[in-house]
Amino acid sequence: MSAPLRSVEGQDEAGILREISAALQGLRFGSVEITVHNGQVVQIERKEKFRLQPPAAGKQA
């Protein structure tokens, strides 16, 4: 059972969902953390990781 999201700082449910979608856009490796207090979304945090490949053997940078 899910309850509808309440308005947060002038944002409606659709606005919050757009912000979450924007945080996910283009994310290949990482996470999106949504913080809720008293039933309201108060923070959306995006953590992105970049995977670096070591240079191939015999090649110099």
C-alpha positions in Angstrom: 0.0 0.0 0.0 1.5 3.3 -0.9 0.4 6.8 0.2 0.5 9.8 -2.1 3.5 12.1 -1.6 2.6 15.4 0.0 3.6 18.8 -1.4 7.2 19.8 -0.4 8.3 23.4 -0.8 5.8 24.1 -3.5 6.5 20.8 -5.3 3.7 18.3 -6.0 4.1 14.6 -6.5 4.8 15.0 -10.2 7.6 17.5 -9.4 9.2 15.2 -6.9 9.1 12.3 -9.4 10.6 14.5 -12.1 13.5 15.3 -9.7 14.1 11.6 -9.0 13.9 10.9 -12.8 16.5 13.6 -13.4 18.8 12.2 -10.8 18.6 8.8 -12.5 19.2 10.2 -16.0 22.5 9.1 -17.5 23.6 7.3 -14.3 25.6 4.2 -15.3 27.2 3.3 -12.0 26.1 4.7 -8.7 23.1 5.3 -6.6 20.2 7.7 -5.9 19.3 8.1 -2.3 15.9 9.6 -1.3 15.6 10.9 2.2 12.1 11.1 3.8 11.2 12.9 7.1 7.6 12.8 8.5 6.3 11.3 5.2 7.8 14.0 3.0 10.7 13.8 0.6 13.3 16.3 1.9 16.4 15.3 -0.1 17.5 13.5 -3.2 21.2 12.7 -3.4 23.0 11.3 -6.5 26.3 9.4 -6.1 28.0 8.6 -9.3 31.0 6.3 -9.8 33.4 6.3 -12.7 35.1 3.1 -13.5 38.7 3.5 -14.8 40.5 0.9 -16.8 44.2 0.3 -16.1 46.4 0.9 -19.1 46.9 -2.2 -21.3 50.2 -4.0 -20.8 53.0 -2.6 -23.0 51.3 0.7 -23.6 52.6 3.9 -22.1 50.3 6.8 -21.1 
